[in-house]
Amino acid sequence: MHALIIANGILPQPDYVRGLVKFAKLIICADGGANHAQMLGIKPHVIIGDFDSILPSTKNFFHDVIQIEDDDPNSTDLEKAIVYCLEQKATSVDIMGALGSRTDHSMGSLGCFKKFGTRIHIRMLDTEGEITLIQKNINLNTREGEKLSLIPVDRCTGVTTKNLKYPLNNGVLELGMQEGISNEATSVQVSIYVESGTLLLYRFHGSAWQFSH
Protein backbone atom coordinates (compact mmCIF):
# COMPACT_ATOMS: atom_id res chain seq x y z
CA MET A 1 0.00 0.00 0.00
CA HIS A 2 1.23 3.46 -0.89
CA ALA A 3 0.71 6.37 1.52
CA LEU A 4 1.01 10.14 1.38
CA ILE A 5 2.05 12.33 4.32
CA ILE A 6 1.49 16.07 4.30
CA ALA A 7 3.61 17.82 6.91
CA ASN A 8 3.73 21.45 8.03
CA GLY A 9 6.72 22.65 5.99
CA ILE A 10 6.99 24.11 2.51
CA LEU A 11 5.06 22.19 -0.15
CA PRO A 12 5.70 21.78 -3.89
CA GLN A 13 3.32 23.39 -6.35
CA PRO A 14 -0.36 22.75 -5.47
CA ASP A 15 -1.11 20.92 -8.73
CA TYR A 16 1.77 18.55 -8.08
CA VAL A 17 0.54 17.83 -4.56
CA ARG A 18 -2.98 17.17 -5.81
CA GLY A 19 -1.58 14.97 -8.58
CA LEU A 20 0.10 12.66 -6.09
CA VAL A 21 -3.07 12.21 -4.05
CA LYS A 22 -4.53 9.80 -6.62
CA PHE A 23 -1.67 7.34 -6.04
CA ALA A 24 -2.20 7.16 -2.27
CA LYS A 25 -4.47 4.66 -0.57
CA LEU A 26 -3.75 6.36 2.77
CA ILE A 27 -3.44 10.12 3.30
CA ILE A 28 -2.05 11.35 6.61
CA CYS A 29 -1.57 14.89 7.83
CA ALA A 30 1.19 15.42 10.37
CA ASP A 31 -0.27 18.06 12.69
CA GLY A 32 -0.14 21.44 10.89
CA GLY A 33 -0.01 19.66 7.56
CA ALA A 34 -3.79 19.56 7.93
CA ASN A 35 -3.81 23.34 7.40
CA HIS A 36 -2.19 22.77 4.00
CA ALA A 37 -4.65 19.99 3.19
CA GLN A 38 -7.64 22.20 3.90
CA MET A 39 -6.31 24.98 1.67
CA LEU A 40 -5.62 22.49 -1.13
CA GLY A 41 -9.00 20.80 -0.87
CA ILE A 42 -7.49 17.46 0.17
CA LYS A 43 -9.30 15.34 2.75
CA PRO A 44 -6.95 13.12 4.77
CA HIS A 45 -7.84 9.80 6.34
CA VAL A 46 -5.95 10.64 9.54
CA ILE A 47 -4.46 13.65 11.32
CA ILE A 48 -1.76 12.80 13.84
CA GLY A 49 0.62 14.80 16.05
CA ASP A 50 0.86 16.82 19.23
CA PHE A 51 -1.57 19.36 17.71
CA ASP A 52 0.54 22.43 18.46
CA SER A 53 0.41 23.58 14.81
CA ILE A 54 -3.04 22.66 13.54
CA LEU A 55 -5.40 25.63 13.58
CA PRO A 56 -8.58 25.26 15.66
CA SER A 57 -10.59 26.10 12.55
CA THR A 58 -8.82 23.32 10.62
CA LYS A 59 -9.39 20.84 13.41
CA ASN A 60 -13.09 21.69 13.38
CA PHE A 61 -13.25 21.58 9.57
CA PHE A 62 -11.96 18.00 9.66
CA HIS A 63 -14.22 16.97 12.53
CA ASP A 64 -15.19 13.78 10.71
CA VAL A 65 -11.56 12.74 10.13
CA ILE A 66 -9.72 10.46 12.57
CA GLN A 67 -7.62 12.71 14.80
CA ILE A 68 -4.90 11.12 16.93
CA GLU A 69 -3.39 13.49 19.47
CA ASP A 70 0.00 12.17 20.58
CA ASP A 71 2.17 14.48 22.67
CA ASP A 72 5.09 12.07 23.07
CA PRO A 73 8.13 14.43 23.18
CA ASN A 74 10.50 11.69 22.03
CA SER A 75 9.15 11.61 18.49
CA THR A 76 8.30 14.29 15.94
CA ASP A 77 4.92 14.60 14.27
CA LEU A 78 6.45 13.25 11.07
CA GLU A 79 7.84 10.22 12.89
CA LYS A 80 4.41 9.55 14.39
CA ALA A 81 2.89 9.72 10.90
CA ILE A 82 5.47 7.27 9.49
CA VAL A 83 4.90 4.87 12.39
CA TYR A 84 1.17 5.01 11.61
CA CYS A 85 1.96 4.11 7.99
CA LEU A 86 3.93 1.09 9.18
CA GLU A 87 1.10 0.02 11.48
CA GLN A 88 -1.25 0.15 8.50
CA LYS A 89 1.14 -2.04 6.47
CA ALA A 90 2.10 0.66 3.97
CA THR A 91 5.14 -0.28 1.90
CA SER A 92 5.91 3.15 0.44
CA VAL A 93 5.21 6.76 1.31
CA ASP A 94 5.56 10.15 -0.35
CA ILE A 95 6.19 12.94 2.14
CA MET A 96 5.61 16.61 1.41
CA GLY A 97 6.23 19.53 3.73
CA ALA A 98 8.94 17.70 5.70
CA LEU A 99 11.51 20.32 4.71
CA GLY A 100 11.11 24.02 5.28
CA SER A 101 12.47 27.18 6.84
CA ARG A 102 13.46 25.57 10.15
CA THR A 103 16.79 23.78 9.88
CA ASP A 104 16.18 21.73 13.04
CA HIS A 105 12.95 20.32 11.62
CA SER A 106 14.59 19.62 8.25
CA MET A 107 17.49 17.76 9.87
CA GLY A 108 15.06 15.74 11.97
CA SER A 109 13.10 14.87 8.85
CA LEU A 110 16.22 13.57 7.08
CA GLY A 111 16.90 11.42 10.12
CA CYS A 112 13.71 9.52 9.31
CA PHE A 113 15.54 7.80 6.47
CA LYS A 114 17.94 6.28 9.01
CA LYS A 115 15.15 5.37 11.44
CA PHE A 116 12.64 3.96 8.98
CA GLY A 117 14.22 3.76 5.52
CA THR A 118 14.82 0.01 5.57
CA ARG A 119 11.23 -0.70 6.67
CA ILE A 120 9.32 1.48 4.22
CA HIS A 121 10.28 3.17 0.95
CA ILE A 122 10.36 6.91 1.67
CA ARG A 123 10.38 9.71 -0.87
CA MET A 124 10.51 13.31 0.41
CA LEU A 125 9.57 16.06 -2.01
CA ASP A 126 10.27 19.78 -1.82
CA THR A 127 9.97 22.68 -4.24
CA GLU A 128 13.06 21.65 -6.23
CA GLY A 129 13.18 17.86 -6.25
CA GLU A 130 13.03 14.66 -4.25
CA ILE A 131 15.10 12.68 -1.74
CA THR A 132 15.29 8.90 -1.51
CA LEU A 133 17.51 6.42 0.33
CA ILE A 134 20.15 4.48 -1.57
CA GLN A 135 19.94 0.92 -0.28
CA LYS A 136 23.29 -0.57 -1.25
CA ASN A 137 23.06 0.23 -4.95
CA ILE A 138 20.90 2.04 -7.44
CA ASN A 139 20.84 2.39 -11.23
CA LEU A 140 19.36 5.59 -12.57
CA ASN A 141 18.06 6.69 -15.93
CA THR A 142 19.31 10.25 -16.23
CA ARG A 143 19.73 13.12 -18.63
CA GLU A 144 23.29 13.95 -19.56
CA GLY A 145 24.15 17.05 -17.55
CA GLU A 146 21.43 16.36 -14.94
CA LYS A 147 22.47 17.52 -11.48
CA LEU A 148 22.06 15.33 -8.44
CA SER A 149 23.43 15.26 -4.91
CA LEU A 150 24.56 12.54 -2.54
CA ILE A 151 23.78 13.44 1.08
CA PRO A 152 25.36 11.37 3.87
CA VAL A 153 23.24 11.26 7.02
CA ASP A 154 26.06 9.47 8.82
CA ARG A 155 29.46 8.07 7.81
CA CYS A 156 29.05 6.33 4.45
CA THR A 157 31.86 4.07 3.29
CA GLY A 158 32.63 2.16 0.13
CA VAL A 159 30.85 4.71 -2.07
CA THR A 160 31.42 3.99 -5.75
CA THR A 161 29.77 5.82 -8.63
CA LYS A 162 29.69 5.41 -12.40
CA ASN A 163 29.03 8.13 -14.97
CA LEU A 164 29.17 11.10 -12.59
CA LYS A 165 31.33 14.16 -13.30
CA TYR A 166 32.96 13.87 -9.88
CA PRO A 167 33.37 10.11 -9.45
CA LEU A 168 33.99 8.13 -6.29
CA ASN A 169 35.78 4.79 -6.09
CA ASN A 170 35.40 3.12 -2.72
CA GLY A 171 35.17 6.61 -1.21
CA VAL A 172 33.88 7.96 2.08
CA LEU A 173 31.15 10.58 2.43
CA GLU A 174 30.45 12.16 5.81
CA LEU A 175 28.77 15.39 6.86
CA GLY A 176 31.39 18.01 7.62
CA MET A 177 34.16 15.96 6.00
CA GLN A 178 33.12 15.29 2.40
CA GLU A 179 29.68 15.52 0.87
CA GLY A 180 28.47 14.85 -2.65
CA ILE A 181 26.54 18.04 -3.35
CA SER A 182 25.67 19.07 -6.94
CA ASN A 183 27.28 16.31 -8.93
CA GLU A 184 26.42 15.85 -12.59
CA ALA A 185 25.49 12.92 -14.80
CA THR A 186 27.81 12.37 -17.76
CA SER A 187 25.62 9.71 -19.38
CA VAL A 188 22.00 8.61 -19.64
CA GLN A 189 22.67 5.97 -16.98
CA VAL A 190 24.25 6.47 -13.55
CA SER A 191 25.01 3.85 -10.91
CA ILE A 192 25.74 4.44 -7.22
CA TYR A 193 26.87 1.87 -4.67
CA VAL A 194 27.40 2.28 -0.92
CA GLU A 195 28.87 -0.40 1.32
CA SER A 196 27.63 1.00 4.64
CA GLY A 197 25.90 4.08 6.01
CA THR A 198 22.76 6.08 5.34
CA LEU A 199 23.26 7.76 1.97
CA LEU A 200 20.52 9.87 0.41
CA LEU A 201 19.99 10.76 -3.24
CA TYR A 202 18.61 14.18 -4.13
CA ARG A 203 17.39 14.60 -7.70
CA PHE A 204 16.48 17.97 -9.17
CA HIS A 205 13.37 17.87 -11.33
CA GLY A 206 12.45 21.39 -12.27
CA SER A 207 9.71 21.43 -14.88
CA ALA A 208 10.12 17.71 -15.65
CA TRP A 209 8.30 16.43 -12.56
CA GLN A 210 6.08 13.44 -13.12
CA PHE A 211 3.01 12.31 -11.20
CA SER A 212 4.49 8.98 -10.23
CA HIS A 213 5.83 7.07 -7.27
Secondary structure as UniProt FT lines:
FT   STRAND          2..6
FT   HELIX           14..21
FT   TURN            22..23
FT   STRAND          26..30
FT   TURN            31..32
FT   HELIX           33..40
FT   STRAND          46..49
FT   HELIX           56..61
FT   TURN            62..64
FT   STRAND          66..69
FT   TURN            73..74
FT   HELIX           77..87
FT   TURN            88..89
FT   STRAND          92..96
FT   HELIX           103..116
FT   TURN            117..119
FT   STRAND          121..125
FT   STRAND          129..134
FT   STRAND          137..141
FT   TURN            144..145
FT   STRAND          147..152
FT   STRAND          156..162
FT   STRAND          171..174
FT   TURN            175..177
FT   STRAND          180..185
FT   STRAND          189..193
FT   STRAND          199..204
FT   HELIX           206..208
//
